[in-house]
Amino acid sequence: MSTQQKVVIVTGASQGIGAELIKAFHDHNYRVIANSRSIKPSSNADVLNIAGDIANPVTADRIVSEGLARFGRIDTLINNAGIFIAKPFVDYTEEDYTAIVATNLGGFFRLTKRVAAEMLKQGSGHIVQITTSLVDHPNSSVPAGLAAMTKGGLNAATRSLAIEYASRKIRVNAVSPGVIKTPMHAAETHEFLSKLHPVGRMGEPRDIVDAVLYLENAPFVTGEILHVDGGQSAGH
């Protein structure tokens, strides 16, 4: 199989933003390596679905090794998988902490480390994290201290890695969403969640996809935390 076509990895790929990212990149003539815990095998020769929990170190190994065996290269990594639990800080449990840190930080660390090593060999690449606007704009109506801690760590790592790899043709960016209309949010919560945004609506998965595609096609942009949050980060 030819290795000239670009290849993207998308985690958290079975629904919501991840599923829309897969479709968009495939429509832009990328081969796709898609991961989530429940994803089913694909019959499309240009799409490799790898089921597994990104919090498990073995999953990161499989994504990279099977992806390279199938497509021969990795051009873009989108760290989309994440756990978001909103509750008062004192109500978080040890189980909450373990799960959130293992996925949001551990999954990012293990997969990005492996992918970055391949990008360094290749001499190019682009890494994108999906974080949250709540890192920069906390809201008492949505207490989410553990999400802020872990996703804020991803923002910091994004800037650090962007500088570390700037001279080696690897760009690193993040998209920082507001609340996006995905299956994560029940329909009865939409009116309340819409009011959290100055523009008066929730975001759509396509809003995040468009931001990722912009970053993918912006070679002079690295270390950017791109807010796509309906004005939340500007204030209320």
FENMOUR-V198109 format. One record per residue. N is the residue number from 1. PHI is phi in radians with two decimals (999 if undefined). PSI is psi in degrees with one decimal (none if undefined). D_LAST is the distance of its C-alpha to the last C-alpha in Angstrom with 1 decimal. Layout:
N	PHI	PSI	D_LAST
N	PHI	PSI	D_LAST
//
This chain:
1	999	137.0	52.3
2	-1.08	143.1	50.9
3	-1.83	14.0	48.3
4	-1.36	-30.4	47.0
5	-1.19	139.1	44.2
6	-1.23	154.0	40.9
7	-2.25	133.2	39.8
8	-2.11	141.9	36.4
9	-1.81	132.8	35.7
10	-2.22	122.2	32.9
11	-1.69	164.1	32.4
12	1.05	46.1	30.8
13	-1.71	0.9	32.4
14	-1.47	-18.6	33.6
15	-2.73	175.3	30.6
16	1.01	-134.1	27.0
17	-1.04	-43.0	25.8
18	-1.05	-45.5	29.1
19	-1.10	-38.8	31.3
20	-1.20	-35.3	29.5
21	-1.12	-42.5	29.8
22	-1.02	-48.8	33.5
23	-1.07	-44.6	34.1
24	-1.13	-45.6	32.3
25	-1.19	-37.0	34.2
26	-1.12	-38.9	37.4
27	-1.14	-24.1	36.9
28	-1.65	20.5	36.7
29	1.24	28.2	40.1
30	-1.62	147.8	39.1
31	-1.44	147.8	41.0
32	-2.20	132.8	38.8
33	-1.92	113.8	39.1
34	-2.00	134.6	37.0
35	-2.27	137.4	36.6
36	-2.82	169.8	35.5
37	-1.13	-34.0	37.3
38	-1.96	8.6	38.4
39	-1.18	141.8	38.8
40	-1.68	155.8	42.1
41	-1.00	147.6	44.5
42	-1.81	143.7	44.1
43	-1.54	-5.0	47.0
44	-1.44	125.5	45.5
45	-1.12	-21.0	47.3
46	-1.66	5.0	44.2
47	-2.23	122.0	42.1
48	-1.95	112.0	42.8
49	-1.68	128.5	41.2
50	-2.16	110.4	41.5
51	-1.40	138.9	40.8
52	2.79	152.3	39.9
53	-1.37	120.5	37.4
54	-1.12	-18.0	35.6
55	-1.27	-15.7	35.7
56	-1.55	123.4	39.5
57	-0.97	-30.3	40.9
58	-1.11	-33.2	43.5
59	-1.10	-44.3	41.0
60	-1.06	-42.5	39.8
61	-1.04	-44.1	43.5
62	-1.16	-42.5	44.2
63	-1.00	-46.1	41.4
64	-1.28	-48.7	42.6
65	-1.17	-44.0	46.3
66	-1.25	-35.4	46.4
67	-1.12	-44.3	44.1
68	-1.17	-38.4	46.3
69	-1.11	-35.2	49.4
70	-1.42	-46.0	48.2
71	-2.01	-17.8	46.5
72	1.46	-1.3	47.6
73	-2.85	162.8	44.4
74	-2.43	118.5	40.6
75	-1.79	-34.0	38.3
76	-2.45	139.0	34.8
77	-2.14	127.8	33.3
78	-2.01	106.7	30.1
79	-1.43	86.1	29.2
80	-1.73	-26.8	27.3
81	-1.08	137.9	28.7
82	-2.96	158.8	26.7
83	-1.99	132.1	26.2
84	-2.20	117.0	23.0
85	-2.18	115.9	23.4
86	-1.71	117.5	20.6
87	-2.86	160.6	22.0
88	-0.95	143.7	22.0
89	-0.99	-41.1	23.4
90	-1.25	-11.4	26.6
91	-1.61	-9.0	27.3
92	-1.10	141.9	27.6
93	-1.79	168.7	31.3
94	-1.05	-35.2	33.6
95	-1.15	-41.1	33.8
96	-1.03	-49.5	30.1
97	-1.02	-49.6	30.2
98	-1.05	-45.4	33.2
99	-1.16	-45.7	32.0
100	-1.16	-45.8	28.6
101	-1.15	-41.5	30.1
102	-1.08	-38.6	33.1
103	-1.49	-55.5	31.2
104	-1.19	-37.6	28.0
105	-1.81	-48.9	29.9
106	-1.10	-44.8	33.5
107	-1.10	-44.1	33.5
108	-1.03	-49.2	31.6
109	-1.05	-50.9	34.0
110	-1.18	-45.1	37.2
111	-1.26	-43.2	36.5
112	-1.12	-39.2	35.0
113	-1.04	-45.5	37.9
114	-1.21	-42.6	40.4
115	-1.19	-41.9	38.8
116	-1.06	-36.8	38.3
117	-1.07	-39.5	42.0
118	-1.25	-38.3	43.0
119	-1.13	-36.1	40.7
120	-1.11	-39.4	42.4
121	-1.14	-39.2	45.7
122	-1.31	-28.3	44.7
123	1.51	18.3	43.2
124	-2.97	160.8	39.9
125	2.87	168.6	36.9
126	-2.53	128.9	33.2
127	-2.13	130.4	31.2
128	-2.26	130.8	27.7
129	-1.80	144.3	25.6
130	-1.80	114.1	23.0
131	-1.95	-133.1	20.5
132	-2.74	143.7	17.0
133	-1.15	-19.4	13.4
134	-1.13	-18.9	13.4
135	-1.03	-44.4	15.7
136	-1.67	-20.0	13.2
137	-2.35	72.5	10.0
138	-1.01	149.4	11.6
139	-2.39	122.7	10.5
140	-1.09	-20.3	12.9
141	-1.33	-17.7	13.2
142	-2.31	74.6	14.8
143	-1.17	126.2	17.0
144	-2.65	57.5	18.6
145	-1.06	-39.9	20.3
146	-1.25	-35.5	23.2
147	-1.11	-43.4	21.2
148	-1.09	-40.6	19.2
149	-1.10	-46.2	22.6
150	-1.37	-45.5	24.4
151	-1.22	-31.8	22.0
152	-1.11	-35.5	21.0
153	-1.08	-37.7	24.8
154	-1.17	-38.9	25.0
155	-1.05	-45.0	22.5
156	-1.11	-43.0	24.8
157	-1.14	-35.1	27.9
158	-1.01	-48.5	26.7
159	-1.16	-42.0	26.6
160	-1.09	-47.2	29.8
161	-1.20	-33.9	31.7
162	-1.03	-41.5	30.6
163	-1.29	-40.5	32.3
164	-1.04	-37.3	35.2
165	-1.89	7.0	36.1
166	-1.02	-37.6	35.1
167	-1.46	-0.5	38.7
168	-2.04	19.3	40.0
169	1.14	28.4	38.2
170	-2.02	118.8	35.9
171	-1.67	148.4	32.2
172	-2.39	122.5	29.5
173	-2.41	173.5	25.9
174	-2.48	151.5	23.0
175	-1.97	130.1	20.6
176	-1.99	93.9	17.3
177	-1.42	158.2	16.2
178	-1.41	-151.8	13.5
179	-1.46	124.5	15.3
180	-1.85	140.4	18.4
181	-1.32	92.4	20.6
182	-2.26	172.8	23.7
183	-1.05	-12.5	26.4
184	-1.12	-26.8	24.6
185	-1.96	118.4	22.4
186	-1.12	149.2	24.4
187	-1.00	-33.8	24.0
188	-1.22	-12.4	23.3
189	-1.63	-8.6	20.0
190	-1.10	-38.6	18.7
191	-1.11	-46.0	17.1
192	-1.09	-45.9	15.1
193	-1.17	-33.0	14.2
194	-1.08	-35.9	13.2
195	-1.26	-11.7	10.5
196	-1.28	-15.9	8.8
197	-1.86	131.2	8.3
198	-0.94	-30.2	6.5
199	-1.34	-9.0	10.2
200	1.46	17.1	11.3
201	-2.59	161.2	14.0
202	-1.33	158.8	15.3
203	-1.37	160.6	16.8
204	-1.86	151.7	20.6
205	-0.89	-34.5	23.1
206	-1.12	-29.3	24.1
207	-1.06	-39.2	20.7
208	-1.30	-40.0	21.6
209	-1.02	-45.3	25.2
210	-1.06	-38.3	24.5
211	-1.17	-42.3	22.6
212	-1.12	-42.6	25.5
213	-1.13	-36.5	28.1
214	-1.05	-49.4	26.5
215	-1.09	-38.0	26.8
216	-1.07	-30.0	30.3
217	-1.92	26.4	31.3
218	-2.17	80.7	29.9
219	-1.15	-14.2	32.7
220	-1.68	6.4	31.2
221	-1.92	120.5	28.0
222	-2.63	150.3	28.2
223	1.32	14.8	26.1
224	-1.56	136.1	22.9
225	-1.86	98.1	20.0
226	-1.55	110.8	18.7
227	-1.40	124.6	15.2
228	-2.23	77.6	15.4
229	-2.43	21.6	12.2
230	1.04	27.1	10.9
231	1.62	0.9	8.2
232	-0.96	-44.0	7.0
233	-1.22	-16.5	8.7
234	-1.44	-23.7	7.2
235	2.20	-173.6	3.8
236	-2.33	none	0.0
//
